[in-house]
């Protein structure tokens, strides 16, 4: 997996997970959004969608813990 793909999935998942500001999302909500974004980026770039979903899901679930999507 290239570094570019990993960073794109991480940034994309964090950005989209941050868009749930008005609905008080849970970690599960953010993880599901992040997994979807990660899988989509992976699929479009020709990488493994499962790995992309795992990276995106982790980024989405943890983005509020590092204060990126509050």
N, C-alpha and C positions, 0 to 999 in steps of 0.2 A: 504494500500500500504506500503510495507516495505521500510525502509530507504535504504537498499542495492539497490533495484530496482530504487528508485528515483535518487540515486547517479549515478548508471550505465547509466541511460537514460540521465542525465545531462552531464556526462563526454563524453559519446558516441556522443551525438548531438553536443557538442562543438568541439570535435576532428574532426568529419566529416565536420562540417560547416567550420572549419578552412582550409580544403583542397581546398577551392575555391579561393585561393590566386591570381592565375594568371588571373582570369576572371572578377575581380571587381564586386563581387556579391552584390546584394541589401539585405535589411533586409528580404524581401519576399523570396528570393532565399535561404538564410540561414534558415529561418523558415521552408520552405518546406523540406529541407534536414534534419533538426533536427526532424521534425514531423515523417518523414519516419524512421529515426533511432530509435526514441523513441517508435514508434508503433511496430517495429520489435523486439526490446529488450523486450517489454512487452509481445508480443505474444509468443516469445520463452520461457520466464520465467513463462508463465501461468497467467499473470496479464491482466488487462483490457487494450486493445490496444488503446482505445480512450484516456484514462488518460495518457498513455505513449506518444501518439502523442502530447497531450497538453503540457506536460512537455518538450518534445524534441523540439517542435516548439518554445516555449518560450525561451529555452536555445539557440537555433540557432539564433533567432532574436536578442537576447540581448547580445550575446557573444562579439560582437565588441564594445558594449557600455562599457563593463567592461575590455576591452583590452585583451581578451583571444584569439581572432582569427583575428588579424590584419595582 
